[in-house]
């Protein structure tokens, strides 16, 4: 119930393409869903986050799509660039508990 | 505003020794989280401290321990080091949902 399942484990996308990473959860008490980006040798950094009251949130080339009924959320990176090559983690936390439950991560490689 | 700082950057120990890792949170943040990240793998939750108290711990043996000081900085101790403890140890601070990560301490156990 506490798990967040992330897929795929790795992803290769051509420059200019759309990168899509998916996450699924079981616990309906989750109410905060962030995506973090991590470059090699660095700590993860918040990229974008969403709450269940909206179905989509966009920040620049990055979009979170949220499907409450399916208990799934996904990250879309439009016009993917080599600089987007990184590991991406989804996470979730529930009402009244700020601890994040993390997905396993997706290693994204953008080919020039 | 200064970010999360961790020390040391690198730490080399031999099997059986003890390691102490330190973390200073962002000013005003009362929560500190510790994670272990083995090479190329995901974030494994170790410990969560808030307001000086341990709020939760992950599925790690008792030789992984820590504390949070009155100024909200934190220390992670790993006793009886084993080869598989070699990893990047990340500290994150937060006030609410968003976690801000430090650069990590790379621990190598020989």
Backbone of each chain as ProteinMPNN parsed JSONL, in Angstrom:
{"seq_chain_A": "XXXXXXXXXXXXXXXXXXXXXXXXXXXXXXXXXXXXXXXXXXXXXXXXXXXXXXXXXXXXXXXXXXXXXXXXXXXXXXXXXXXXXXXXXXXXXXXXXXXXXXXXXXXXXXXX", "coords_chain_A": {"N_chain_A": [[0.829, -1.221, 0.0], [2.063, 1.149, 0.585], [3.753, 1.556, -1.492], [5.297, 3.055, -4.401], [5.208, 2.615, -7.731], [7.4, 2.713, -10.379], [7.99, 3.229, -13.84], [9.499, 3.315, -17.151], [12.488, 1.439, -16.193], [14.723, 2.32, -17.488], [15.298, 4.604, -20.199], [15.567, 5.567, -23.53], [15.646, 8.297, -25.642], [15.259, 10.112, -28.632], [16.747, 13.261, -29.441], [14.621, 16.032, -29.246], [12.347, 14.549, -29.139], [9.537, 13.121, -27.262], [9.667, 12.408, -23.873], [8.447, 9.981, -21.677], [7.531, 9.084, -18.472], [6.255, 6.871, -16.106], [4.238, 6.491, -13.136], [2.715, 4.594, -10.526], [0.387, 4.16, -7.861], [-0.961, 2.865, -4.755], [-2.06, 3.718, -2.372], [-4.7, 5.595, -1.418], [-4.64, 7.737, 0.217], [-2.54, 9.325, -0.391], [-1.499, 12.593, -1.24], [0.184, 14.343, -2.461], [2.387, 14.712, -5.1], [5.414, 14.603, -6.297], [8.014, 15.146, -8.762], [11.406, 14.399, -9.092], [14.66, 15.352, -10.204], [17.788, 14.011, -10.936], [21.169, 14.529, -11.401], [24.282, 12.924, -12.307], [26.354, 12.315, -9.487], [25.217, 14.31, -7.989], [22.754, 15.595, -5.622], [19.221, 14.79, -5.692], [16.803, 17.045, -7.184], [13.887, 19.039, -6.851], [11.6, 18.964, -9.504], [8.976, 19.297, -10.534], [5.66, 19.367, -9.201], [2.492, 17.96, -8.152], [-0.908, 18.148, -6.991], [-3.838, 16.21, -6.065], [-6.107, 17.624, -6.883], [-5.986, 18.681, -9.37], [-5.656, 17.775, -12.848], [-3.565, 18.058, -14.506], [-0.358, 19.584, -14.764], [1.792, 22.07, -15.867], [5.097, 23.044, -16.526], [7.09, 24.873, -18.281], [8.861, 22.831, -20.448], [8.125, 20.574, -19.136], [5.632, 18.4, -17.97], [3.198, 17.244, -15.699], [0.934, 14.636, -15.699], [-2.056, 13.61, -14.21], [-3.97, 10.957, -13.051], [-6.509, 10.338, -11.178], [-8.462, 8.336, -10.743], [-7.315, 6.082, -11.849], [-5.132, 5.91, -10.304], [-2.586, 6.824, -11.068], [0.277, 8.648, -12.228], [2.165, 10.721, -14.398], [5.209, 11.816, -15.963], [5.913, 14.053, -18.495], [8.241, 14.97, -20.864], [8.671, 17.382, -23.064], [10.038, 18.014, -26.344], [12.64, 16.874, -25.864], [15.939, 17.255, -24.618], [19.557, 16.828, -24.832], [20.628, 17.736, -22.407], [18.677, 17.022, -20.617], [19.188, 14.498, -19.881], [19.324, 12.353, -17.275], [18.597, 10.962, -14.004], [15.322, 10.254, -13.067], [12.992, 10.6, -10.485], [9.889, 9.628, -9.18], [7.566, 10.427, -6.571], [5.566, 10.232, -3.567], [3.429, 11.543, -1.031], [1.465, 11.373, 1.966], [-1.543, 12.743, 3.428], [-0.907, 14.722, 6.211], [1.521, 13.544, 6.734], [4.714, 14.095, 6.004], [6.732, 12.573, 4.929], [8.319, 11.351, 2.064], [7.442, 8.81, -0.225], [9.258, 6.91, -2.371], [9.613, 6.297, -5.907], [11.384, 3.844, -7.919], [13.081, 4.99, -9.713], [14.098, 6.319, -12.918], [16.336, 6.024, -15.49], [17.142, 8.331, -17.795], [18.147, 8.799, -21.076], [19.016, 11.057, -23.498], [19.438, 11.041, -26.859], [21.629, 12.679, -29.062]], "CA_chain_A": [[0.0, 0.0, 0.0], [2.917, 2.309, 0.671], [4.685, 1.593, -2.606], [5.09, 3.813, -5.625], [5.864, 1.811, -8.764], [7.842, 3.59, -11.461], [8.457, 2.554, -15.064], [10.432, 2.188, -17.2], [13.72, 1.569, -15.412], [15.595, 3.154, -18.305], [14.591, 5.127, -21.372], [16.394, 6.29, -24.491], [14.79, 9.102, -26.506], [15.986, 10.986, -29.551], [16.621, 14.701, -29.223], [13.415, 16.591, -29.845], [11.217, 13.657, -28.891], [8.827, 13.235, -25.984], [10.015, 11.383, -22.89], [7.314, 9.736, -20.786], [7.836, 8.206, -17.349], [4.991, 6.61, -15.42], [4.23, 5.994, -11.771], [1.425, 4.128, -10.039], [0.35, 4.029, -6.407], [-2.147, 2.178, -4.232], [-2.618, 4.378, -1.188], [-5.54, 6.728, -1.801], [-4.385, 8.852, 1.135], [-1.486, 10.175, -0.947], [-2.077, 13.836, -1.744], [1.24, 15.197, -3.005], [3.099, 13.85, -6.049], [6.481, 15.361, -6.946], [9.044, 14.515, -9.581], [12.737, 14.919, -8.829], [15.656, 15.11, -11.247], [19.116, 13.859, -10.345], [22.325, 14.389, -12.29], [25.32, 12.096, -11.675], [27.172, 12.944, -8.471], [24.479, 15.391, -7.314], [21.515, 15.197, -4.971], [18.012, 15.076, -6.479], [16.204, 18.371, -7.028], [12.486, 19.057, -7.262], [11.353, 19.416, -10.877], [7.587, 19.723, -10.645], [4.817, 18.589, -8.292], [1.06, 18.123, -8.383], [-1.836, 17.633, -5.983], [-4.914, 15.485, -6.766], [-7.248, 18.439, -7.289], [-5.826, 19.041, -10.785], [-5.301, 16.612, -13.661], [-2.347, 18.334, -15.267], [0.4, 20.781, -14.406], [2.85, 22.256, -16.854], [6.126, 24.046, -16.254], [8.008, 24.834, -19.414], [8.748, 21.601, -21.254], [7.79, 19.472, -18.232], [4.217, 18.306, -17.631], [2.699, 16.093, -14.943], [-0.46, 14.24, -15.921], [-2.492, 12.889, -13.015], [-5.237, 10.237, -13.223], [-6.86, 9.939, -9.814], [-9.229, 7.087, -10.737], [-6.386, 4.995, -12.166], [-4.034, 6.025, -9.342], [-1.355, 6.906, -11.844], [0.721, 9.959, -12.649], [3.278, 10.575, -15.321], [6.003, 12.991, -16.33], [6.163, 14.181, -19.92], [9.236, 15.976, -21.207], [8.512, 17.714, -24.488], [11.255, 18.506, -27.016], [13.716, 16.408, -24.99], [17.273, 17.735, -24.958], [20.627, 16.061, -24.166], [20.777, 18.216, -21.029], [17.657, 16.389, -19.782], [19.686, 13.179, -19.502], [19.416, 12.329, -15.815], [17.695, 9.988, -13.388], [14.102, 10.897, -12.601], [12.284, 9.872, -9.438], [8.588, 10.09, -8.726], [7.371, 10.204, -5.144], [4.238, 10.578, -3.077], [3.281, 11.615, 0.423], [0.052, 11.383, 2.334], [-2.038, 13.805, 4.291], [-0.426, 14.719, 7.582], [2.816, 12.876, 6.874], [5.503, 14.688, 4.928], [7.751, 11.671, 4.395], [8.08, 10.965, 0.681], [7.627, 7.429, -0.65], [9.919, 7.112, -3.649], [9.71, 5.3, -6.953], [12.717, 3.256, -8.051], [13.912, 5.832, -10.574], [14.219, 6.046, -14.349], [17.511, 6.652, -16.097], [16.767, 8.849, -19.102], [19.24, 9.217, -21.953], [18.551, 11.731, -24.717], [20.467, 10.893, -27.89], [21.685, 13.87, -29.916]], "C_chain_A": [[0.854, 1.259, 0.0], [3.786, 2.503, -0.554], [4.27, 2.574, -3.691], [5.888, 3.076, -6.699], [6.146, 2.671, -9.989], [8.338, 2.769, -12.646], [8.611, 3.57, -16.184], [11.655, 2.43, -16.321], [14.722, 2.438, -16.162], [14.876, 3.499, -19.605], [15.572, 5.885, -22.245], [15.472, 6.987, -25.48], [15.673, 9.95, -27.414], [15.736, 12.444, -29.185], [15.403, 15.232, -29.97], [12.175, 15.759, -29.617], [10.559, 13.917, -27.542], [9.243, 12.072, -25.084], [8.84, 11.234, -21.941], [7.708, 8.713, -19.736], [6.568, 8.081, -16.521], [5.184, 6.134, -13.989], [2.814, 5.609, -11.361], [1.5, 3.943, -8.531], [-0.938, 3.343, -5.995], [-2.857, 2.983, -3.145], [-3.403, 5.635, -1.579], [-5.383, 7.915, -0.858], [-3.259, 9.756, 0.634], [-2.123, 11.44, -1.534], [-1.031, 14.791, -2.312], [2.147, 14.316, -3.843], [4.166, 14.684, -6.77], [7.312, 14.49, -7.88], [10.361, 15.214, -9.284], [13.661, 14.5, -9.962], [17.019, 15.03, -10.57], [20.164, 13.664, -11.424], [23.405, 13.602, -11.559], [26.154, 12.889, -10.676], [26.493, 14.071, -7.711], [23.294, 14.811, -6.556], [20.332, 15.503, -5.87], [17.499, 16.483, -6.196], [14.781, 18.333, -7.548], [12.337, 19.671, -8.644], [9.966, 20.029, -10.984], [6.764, 18.827, -9.722], [3.351, 18.892, -8.55], [0.284, 17.595, -7.188], [-3.052, 17.082, -6.71], [-6.09, 16.333, -7.235], [-7.134, 18.939, -8.726], [-5.365, 17.816, -11.558], [-4.009, 16.824, -14.448], [-1.683, 19.604, -14.75], [1.591, 20.874, -15.334], [3.805, 23.329, -16.391], [7.175, 23.938, -17.349], [7.785, 23.587, -20.25], [8.298, 20.391, -20.425], [6.319, 19.536, -17.838], [3.973, 17.075, -16.779], [1.247, 15.884, -15.352], [-0.872, 13.342, -14.772], [-3.854, 12.259, -13.282], [-5.623, 9.641, -11.885], [-7.567, 8.577, -9.794], [-8.328, 5.888, -11.002], [-5.23, 4.929, -11.171], [-2.687, 5.976, -10.058], [-1.011, 8.37, -12.106], [1.981, 9.794, -13.487], [3.948, 11.916, -15.582], [6.232, 12.946, -17.836], [7.195, 15.284, -20.13], [9.133, 16.204, -22.708], [9.841, 18.209, -25.043], [12.485, 18.145, -26.179], [15.09, 16.81, -25.53], [18.34, 16.889, -24.259], [20.845, 16.469, -22.716], [19.725, 17.659, -20.082], [18.084, 14.998, -19.34], [20.01, 13.178, -18.019], [18.584, 11.15, -15.322], [16.517, 10.743, -12.8], [13.404, 9.99, -11.583], [10.904, 10.482, -9.245], [8.484, 9.77, -7.241], [5.949, 10.575, -4.781], [4.292, 10.691, -1.564], [1.805, 11.775, 0.746], [-0.27, 12.504, 3.296], [-1.475, 13.645, 5.691], [0.912, 14.046, 7.802], [3.681, 13.333, 5.716], [6.577, 13.777, 4.371], [7.376, 11.257, 2.985], [8.343, 9.468, 0.502], [8.094, 7.483, -2.097], [9.706, 5.954, -4.618], [11.166, 4.886, -7.114], [13.642, 4.063, -8.96], [13.922, 5.363, -12.025], [15.437, 6.778, -14.885], [17.162, 7.036, -17.529], [18.012, 9.294, -19.864], [18.625, 9.825, -23.198], [19.691, 11.684, -25.733], [20.447, 12.09, -28.827], [21.372, 13.556, -31.383]], "O_chain_A": [[0.444, 2.301, -0.51], [4.49, 3.508, -0.657], [3.093, 2.881, -3.878], [7.106, 2.933, -6.583], [5.239, 3.278, -10.559], [9.013, 1.753, -12.48], [7.925, 4.592, -16.178], [11.822, 3.518, -15.77], [15.476, 3.197, -15.554], [13.974, 2.788, -20.047], [16.316, 6.74, -21.765], [14.613, 6.348, -26.088], [16.718, 10.443, -26.99], [14.669, 12.809, -28.69], [15.182, 14.933, -31.143], [11.063, 16.218, -29.876], [10.963, 14.802, -26.789], [9.181, 10.908, -25.481], [8.295, 12.225, -21.455], [8.16, 7.615, -20.06], [5.886, 9.073, -16.266], [6.165, 5.461, -13.67], [1.839, 6.222, -11.796], [2.554, 3.61, -7.99], [-1.885, 3.248, -6.775], [-4.08, 2.938, -3.012], [-2.816, 6.622, -2.022], [-5.938, 8.984, -1.111], [-3.048, 10.839, 1.179], [-3.138, 11.378, -2.227], [-1.349, 15.942, -2.613], [2.629, 13.289, -3.366], [3.862, 15.386, -7.735], [7.305, 13.262, -7.79], [10.437, 16.442, -9.231], [13.481, 13.456, -10.589], [17.362, 15.87, -9.738], [20.065, 12.758, -12.251], [23.447, 13.606, -10.328], [26.606, 13.995, -10.972], [27.122, 14.721, -6.876], [22.877, 13.681, -6.809], [20.421, 16.383, -6.725], [17.726, 17.04, -5.122], [14.493, 17.685, -8.553], [12.868, 20.745, -8.925], [9.808, 21.149, -11.469], [7.12, 17.672, -9.487], [3.007, 19.941, -9.095], [0.75, 16.714, -6.466], [-3.287, 17.445, -7.863], [-6.982, 15.823, -7.914], [-8.067, 19.549, -9.249], [-4.75, 16.916, -10.987], [-3.437, 15.877, -14.988], [-2.348, 20.562, -14.356], [2.304, 19.897, -15.562], [3.39, 24.389, -15.922], [8.024, 23.046, -17.346], [6.673, 23.315, -20.702], [8.112, 19.303, -20.97], [5.818, 20.583, -17.426], [4.473, 15.992, -17.083], [0.442, 16.814, -15.353], [-0.142, 12.425, -14.396], [-4.788, 12.948, -13.692], [-5.134, 8.58, -11.498], [-7.296, 7.756, -8.918], [-8.543, 4.809, -10.451], [-4.438, 3.987, -11.2], [-1.791, 5.208, -9.707], [-1.896, 9.221, -12.194], [2.754, 8.853, -13.306], [3.348, 12.982, -15.444], [6.683, 11.939, -18.382], [7.037, 16.398, -19.629], [9.466, 15.332, -23.511], [10.667, 18.753, -24.311], [13.279, 19.019, -25.829], [15.361, 16.718, -26.728], [18.071, 16.297, -23.214], [21.209, 15.636, -21.886], [19.855, 17.804, -18.867], [17.414, 14.38, -18.512], [20.876, 13.925, -17.566], [17.956, 10.438, -16.105], [16.694, 11.752, -12.117], [13.251, 8.787, -11.795], [10.762, 11.702, -9.157], [9.23, 8.939, -6.723], [5.218, 11.157, -5.583], [5.09, 10.027, -0.903], [1.011, 12.241, -0.071], [0.613, 13.123, 3.891], [-1.554, 12.57, 6.286], [1.395, 13.982, 8.932], [3.409, 12.991, 4.565], [7.273, 14.157, 3.43], [6.239, 10.856, 2.735], [9.33, 8.932, 1.006], [7.407, 8.039, -2.954], [9.629, 4.793, -4.216], [12.066, 5.488, -6.528], [14.852, 3.839, -8.971], [13.775, 4.176, -12.316], [15.556, 7.996, -14.751], [16.918, 6.173, -18.372], [18.824, 10.067, -19.355], [17.813, 9.192, -23.874], [20.772, 12.223, -25.494], [19.392, 12.479, -29.329], [21.38, 14.456, -32.222]]}, "seq_chain_B": "XXXXXXXXXXXXXXXXXXXXXXXXXXXXXXXXXXXXXXXXXXXXXXXXXXXXXXXXXXXXXXXXXXXXXXXXXXXXXXXXXXXXXXXXXXXXXXXXXXXXXXXXXXXXXX", "coords_chain_B": {"N_chain_B": [[20.26, 32.344, 0.132], [21.591, 29.728, 1.981], [22.153, 26.366, 0.941], [21.471, 22.877, 1.675], [24.038, 21.403, 3.489], [26.654, 18.977, 3.527], [29.004, 16.927, 5.211], [31.803, 14.707, 5.588], [32.844, 15.254, 2.11], [33.869, 13.049, 0.838], [34.553, 9.806, 2.143], [36.641, 7.382, 3.377], [36.794, 4.21, 4.619], [37.693, 1.27, 6.51], [36.556, -2.112, 6.623], [34.521, -2.907, 9.404], [35.118, -0.632, 10.84], [33.88, 2.57, 12.166], [31.679, 5.057, 10.862], [30.996, 8.531, 10.629], [28.699, 10.813, 9.534], [27.74, 14.066, 8.547], [25.19, 16.634, 8.523], [23.853, 19.731, 7.599], [20.916, 21.491, 7.752], [18.776, 23.539, 5.639], [18.33, 26.87, 6.704], [15.763, 27.322, 9.039], [14.411, 25.035, 8.404], [13.072, 22.15, 9.909], [13.054, 19.439, 9.665], [14.98, 16.554, 8.881], [16.102, 14.24, 6.553], [17.613, 11.106, 5.874], [19.213, 9.273, 3.319], [20.262, 6.323, 1.559], [22.133, 5.714, -1.3], [23.051, 3.419, -3.426], [25.453, 2.698, -6.011], [24.196, 3.793, -9.043], [21.631, 3.09, -8.375], [18.383, 3.291, -6.689], [16.843, 5.572, -4.271], [17.221, 4.789, -1.009], [15.395, 4.919, 1.863], [16.561, 5.923, 4.986], [16.478, 7.294, 7.613], [14.376, 9.572, 9.455], [14.293, 12.641, 10.921], [12.71, 14.987, 13.035], [12.246, 18.039, 14.596], [14.089, 17.267, 16.53], [13.435, 14.68, 17.173], [13.339, 11.17, 16.373], [11.425, 10.224, 13.726], [10.804, 8.231, 11.937], [12.184, 5.175, 10.657], [13.964, 3.474, 8.121], [14.235, 0.227, 6.505], [16.735, -0.84, 7.739], [19.645, -2.198, 9.397], [20.264, -2.014, 13.024], [22.804, -0.937, 13.341], [22.968, 1.288, 11.865], [22.484, 4.489, 12.768], [21.404, 7.62, 14.215], [21.187, 11.136, 14.982], [19.508, 14.196, 15.855], [20.356, 17.496, 16.351], [19.879, 20.328, 18.67], [20.031, 22.599, 17.002], [19.001, 21.67, 14.691], [20.708, 20.456, 12.908], [22.176, 17.36, 11.786], [23.361, 14.036, 12.382], [24.66, 11.081, 11.034], [25.416, 7.861, 11.96], [27.33, 5.032, 11.258], [27.968, 1.927, 12.291], [30.351, -0.777, 12.678], [31.226, -1.221, 9.931], [30.4, -2.548, 6.735], [31.304, -4.031, 3.571], [29.229, -3.665, 1.74], [28.096, -1.329, 2.546], [29.129, 0.718, 1.189], [28.388, 3.573, -0.561], [26.489, 6.409, -1.795], [25.562, 8.764, 0.504], [22.821, 10.586, 1.19], [21.494, 13.598, 2.413], [18.534, 15.298, 3.235], [16.636, 18.255, 3.711], [13.603, 19.641, 5.025], [10.602, 21.603, 5.327], [7.946, 21.232, 4.89], [6.344, 19.565, 2.408], [8.259, 19.588, 0.279], [11.471, 18.345, -0.36], [14.813, 19.239, 0.1], [17.868, 18.521, -1.184], [21.191, 17.736, -0.104], [24.625, 17.641, -1.355], [25.64, 15.162, -0.815], [27.494, 12.473, 0.779], [30.134, 10.515, -0.155], [30.704, 7.35, 0.704], [33.166, 4.999, 1.056], [33.926, 1.698, 1.617], [36.536, -0.306, 2.443]], "CA_chain_B": [[19.982, 31.351, 1.173], [22.473, 28.582, 1.847], [21.469, 25.1, 0.786], [21.835, 21.804, 2.6], [25.451, 21.06, 3.387], [27.021, 17.687, 4.091], [30.436, 16.706, 5.347], [32.725, 15.139, 4.537], [32.415, 14.951, 0.751], [34.263, 11.656, 0.638], [35.002, 9.153, 3.371], [37.129, 6.036, 3.104], [36.941, 3.456, 5.856], [37.873, -0.163, 6.315], [35.487, -2.948, 7.185], [34.54, -2.988, 10.862], [35.243, 0.705, 11.446], [32.679, 3.375, 12.287], [31.655, 6.278, 10.062], [30.074, 9.585, 11.072], [28.374, 11.738, 8.457], [27.055, 15.224, 9.103], [24.284, 17.349, 7.632], [23.278, 20.985, 8.097], [19.745, 21.78, 6.914], [18.488, 24.923, 5.278], [17.858, 27.63, 7.85], [14.313, 27.325, 9.196], [13.877, 23.682, 8.223], [13.187, 21.372, 11.14], [13.122, 18.008, 9.338], [16.13, 16.037, 8.141], [15.973, 12.865, 6.078], [18.836, 10.461, 5.391], [19.002, 8.236, 2.307], [21.411, 5.635, 1.01], [21.994, 5.466, -2.731], [24.129, 2.619, -3.992], [25.805, 3.162, -7.354], [23.251, 3.526, -10.117], [20.347, 2.584, -7.892], [17.425, 4.258, -6.175], [16.989, 6.177, -2.954], [16.723, 3.942, 0.077], [15.143, 5.739, 3.04], [17.241, 5.466, 6.197], [16.002, 7.891, 8.86], [13.717, 10.868, 9.392], [14.283, 13.371, 12.179], [11.966, 16.231, 13.019], [12.222, 18.673, 15.919], [14.956, 16.557, 17.466], [12.953, 13.329, 17.435], [13.31, 10.232, 15.26], [10.023, 10.024, 13.35], [10.665, 6.966, 11.232], [13.419, 4.636, 10.128], [13.772, 2.511, 7.049], [14.566, -1.164, 6.762], [18.183, -0.956, 7.871], [19.984, -2.756, 10.716], [20.466, -1.025, 14.097], [24.116, -0.29, 13.305], [22.725, 2.606, 11.267], [21.774, 5.303, 13.748], [21.689, 9.031, 14.047], [20.52, 12.046, 15.904], [19.328, 15.57, 15.399], [20.77, 18.403, 17.41], [18.928, 21.441, 18.87], [20.053, 23.542, 15.874], [18.402, 20.891, 13.605], [21.682, 19.688, 12.146], [21.998, 15.932, 12.058], [24.516, 13.17, 12.259], [24.375, 9.673, 10.757], [26.498, 6.977, 12.355], [27.258, 3.659, 10.769], [28.922, 1.121, 13.044], [30.725, -2.092, 12.127], [31.046, -1.053, 8.49], [30.515, -3.676, 5.834], [31.625, -3.613, 2.211], [28.013, -3.243, 1.034], [27.684, 0.011, 2.993], [29.685, 1.688, 0.231], [27.263, 4.208, -1.253], [26.323, 7.846, -1.604], [24.598, 9.035, 1.565], [22.206, 11.879, 0.926], [20.688, 14.224, 3.44], [17.583, 16.274, 2.712], [15.89, 18.966, 4.752], [12.311, 20.136, 4.55], [9.662, 22.141, 6.283], [6.675, 20.599, 4.576], [6.456, 18.447, 1.481], [9.424, 19.575, -0.596], [12.758, 18.018, 0.251], [15.972, 19.851, -0.54], [18.957, 17.591, -0.943], [22.589, 18.129, -0.124], [25.413, 16.998, -2.404], [25.935, 13.791, -0.444], [28.813, 11.988, 1.221], [30.471, 9.245, -0.799], [31.378, 6.47, 1.65], [33.783, 3.811, 0.465], [34.391, 0.762, 2.631], [37.528, -1.22, 1.834]], "C_chain_B": [[20.865, 30.139, 0.954], [21.649, 27.318, 1.753], [21.869, 24.118, 1.869], [23.317, 21.483, 2.397], [25.703, 19.734, 4.082], [28.538, 17.603, 4.173], [30.695, 15.337, 5.955], [32.162, 14.817, 3.152], [32.695, 13.486, 0.435], [34.783, 11.105, 1.956], [35.412, 7.729, 3.01], [37.395, 5.358, 4.435], [37.233, 2.001, 5.523], [36.755, -0.912, 7.044], [35.637, -3.055, 8.697], [34.653, -1.641, 11.567], [33.884, 1.383, 11.556], [32.811, 4.612, 11.42], [30.63, 7.248, 10.639], [29.923, 10.597, 9.955], [27.525, 12.864, 9.039], [26.247, 15.986, 8.06], [23.793, 18.622, 8.322], [22.119, 21.375, 7.197], [19.673, 23.251, 6.53], [17.91, 25.628, 6.513], [16.328, 27.671, 7.887], [13.669, 25.964, 8.973], [14.113, 22.871, 9.48], [13.316, 19.873, 10.885], [14.378, 17.689, 8.546], [15.875, 14.576, 7.802], [17.35, 12.378, 5.64], [18.453, 9.346, 4.418], [20.337, 7.599, 1.948], [21.149, 5.383, -0.469], [23.218, 4.71, -3.22], [24.29, 2.985, -5.462], [24.755, 2.771, -8.385], [21.882, 3.072, -9.674], [19.505, 3.699, -7.279], [17.755, 4.769, -4.797], [16.381, 5.246, -1.909], [16.605, 4.785, 1.339], [15.788, 5.115, 4.275], [16.534, 5.967, 7.458], [15.333, 9.223, 8.576], [13.716, 11.458, 10.795], [13.488, 14.652, 12.01], [11.889, 16.77, 14.443], [13.0, 17.88, 16.962], [14.564, 15.112, 17.736], [13.082, 12.455, 16.182], [11.851, 9.914, 14.945], [9.804, 8.697, 12.652], [12.049, 6.479, 10.82], [13.079, 3.589, 9.084], [14.232, 1.126, 7.469], [16.079, -1.38, 6.743], [18.501, -1.507, 9.257], [20.291, -1.659, 11.728], [21.84, -0.376, 14.076], [24.078, 1.037, 12.526], [21.915, 3.404, 12.289], [22.1, 6.768, 13.518], [21.054, 9.845, 15.139], [20.382, 13.404, 15.248], [19.581, 16.482, 16.583], [19.77, 19.56, 17.544], [18.923, 22.465, 17.741], [19.556, 22.878, 14.579], [19.423, 20.228, 12.678], [21.592, 18.228, 12.589], [23.285, 15.177, 11.774], [24.019, 11.755, 11.984], [25.602, 8.874, 11.139], [26.266, 5.579, 11.803], [28.363, 2.883, 11.47], [29.231, -0.177, 12.302], [30.548, -2.126, 10.619], [31.268, -2.356, 7.72], [30.745, -3.164, 4.418], [30.394, -3.055, 1.486], [27.453, -1.909, 1.533], [28.246, 1.1, 2.084], [28.554, 2.26, -0.613], [27.389, 5.72, -1.11], [25.244, 8.035, -0.546], [24.111, 10.471, 1.401], [21.382, 12.33, 2.117], [19.76, 15.213, 2.766], [16.914, 16.967, 3.885], [14.575, 19.452, 4.172], [11.563, 20.789, 5.701], [8.288, 21.504, 6.101], [6.914, 19.461, 3.591], [7.771, 18.407, 0.722], [10.685, 19.271, 0.186], [13.876, 18.628, -0.591], [17.187, 19.007, -0.168], [20.311, 18.287, -0.904], [23.329, 17.364, -1.207], [25.803, 15.557, -2.086], [27.343, 13.579, 0.086], [29.035, 10.635, 0.568], [31.278, 8.432, 0.198], [31.892, 5.247, 0.911], [34.334, 2.957, 1.6], [35.309, -0.261, 1.957], [37.725, -2.47, 2.681]], "O_chain_B": [[20.887, 29.578, -0.141], [20.597, 27.192, 2.381], [22.52, 24.479, 2.85], [23.779, 21.315, 1.269], [25.066, 19.404, 5.082], [29.257, 18.133, 3.326], [29.893, 14.853, 6.753], [31.118, 14.176, 3.041], [31.87, 12.786, -0.153], [35.366, 11.822, 2.77], [34.64, 6.973, 2.42], [38.135, 5.875, 5.273], [37.041, 1.561, 4.39], [36.113, -0.388, 7.955], [36.736, -3.266, 9.209], [34.324, -1.521, 12.748], [32.871, 0.85, 11.104], [33.903, 5.156, 11.257], [29.55, 6.852, 11.077], [30.906, 11.169, 9.486], [26.693, 12.636, 9.918], [26.576, 15.984, 6.874], [23.371, 18.593, 9.479], [22.312, 21.572, 5.997], [20.42, 24.085, 7.041], [17.114, 25.057, 7.258], [15.682, 28.01, 6.896], [12.504, 25.764, 9.318], [15.203, 22.89, 10.051], [13.653, 19.119, 11.797], [14.788, 18.444, 7.664], [15.482, 13.783, 8.658], [18.15, 13.144, 5.103], [17.512, 8.587, 4.65], [21.391, 8.231, 2.019], [20.082, 4.9, -0.847], [24.288, 5.29, -3.404], [23.37, 3.519, -6.081], [24.46, 1.593, -8.581], [21.051, 2.705, -10.505], [19.857, 4.877, -7.34], [18.798, 4.451, -4.226], [15.184, 4.958, -1.93], [17.604, 5.31, 1.831], [15.588, 3.937, 4.57], [16.054, 5.174, 8.268], [15.659, 9.913, 7.61], [13.204, 10.853, 11.737], [13.575, 15.32, 10.98], [11.516, 16.055, 15.373], [12.618, 17.828, 18.131], [15.273, 14.395, 18.443], [12.949, 12.948, 15.062], [11.126, 9.396, 15.795], [8.732, 8.103, 12.765], [12.973, 7.275, 10.655], [12.051, 2.915, 9.157], [14.573, 0.887, 8.628], [16.62, -2.021, 5.842], [17.724, -1.314, 10.193], [20.547, -0.514, 11.353], [22.035, 0.647, 14.732], [25.042, 1.803, 12.536], [20.792, 3.03, 12.629], [22.971, 7.105, 12.716], [20.467, 9.32, 16.085], [21.029, 13.718, 14.249], [19.073, 16.254, 17.681], [18.925, 19.764, 16.672], [17.914, 23.138, 17.535], [19.677, 23.457, 13.499], [19.038, 19.511, 11.755], [21.009, 17.91, 13.626], [24.158, 15.627, 11.032], [23.076, 11.286, 12.619], [26.708, 9.176, 10.69], [25.168, 5.029, 11.874], [29.547, 3.15, 11.267], [28.482, -0.612, 11.428], [29.811, -2.958, 10.09], [32.175, -3.137, 8.007], [30.426, -2.019, 4.099], [30.497, -2.099, 0.718], [26.455, -1.416, 1.007], [27.876, 2.268, 2.204], [27.846, 1.522, -1.297], [28.261, 6.233, -0.41], [24.135, 7.52, -0.689], [24.884, 11.427, 1.466], [20.669, 11.543, 2.74], [20.159, 15.896, 1.823], [16.656, 16.353, 4.92], [14.455, 19.651, 2.963], [11.853, 20.559, 6.875], [7.567, 21.273, 7.072], [7.612, 18.499, 3.911], [8.348, 17.335, 0.532], [10.942, 19.85, 1.241], [13.877, 18.541, -1.819], [17.489, 18.809, 1.009], [20.538, 19.289, -1.582], [22.74, 16.535, -1.901], [26.24, 14.817, -2.967], [28.246, 14.389, -0.127], [28.224, 9.722, 0.718], [32.417, 8.785, 0.507], [31.14, 4.553, 0.227], [35.107, 3.429, 2.433], [34.911, -0.974, 1.036], [38.518, -3.341, 2.321]]}, "name": "protein", "num_of_chains": 2, "seq": "XXXXXXXXXXXXXXXXXXXXXXXXXXXXXXXXXXXXXXXXXXXXXXXXXXXXXXXXXXXXXXXXXXXXXXXXXXXXXXXXXXXXXXXXXXXXXXXXXXXXXXXXXXXXXXXXXXXXXXXXXXXXXXXXXXXXXXXXXXXXXXXXXXXXXXXXXXXXXXXXXXXXXXXXXXXXXXXXXXXXXXXXXXXXXXXXXXXXXXXXXXXXXXXXXXXXXXXXXXXXXX"}
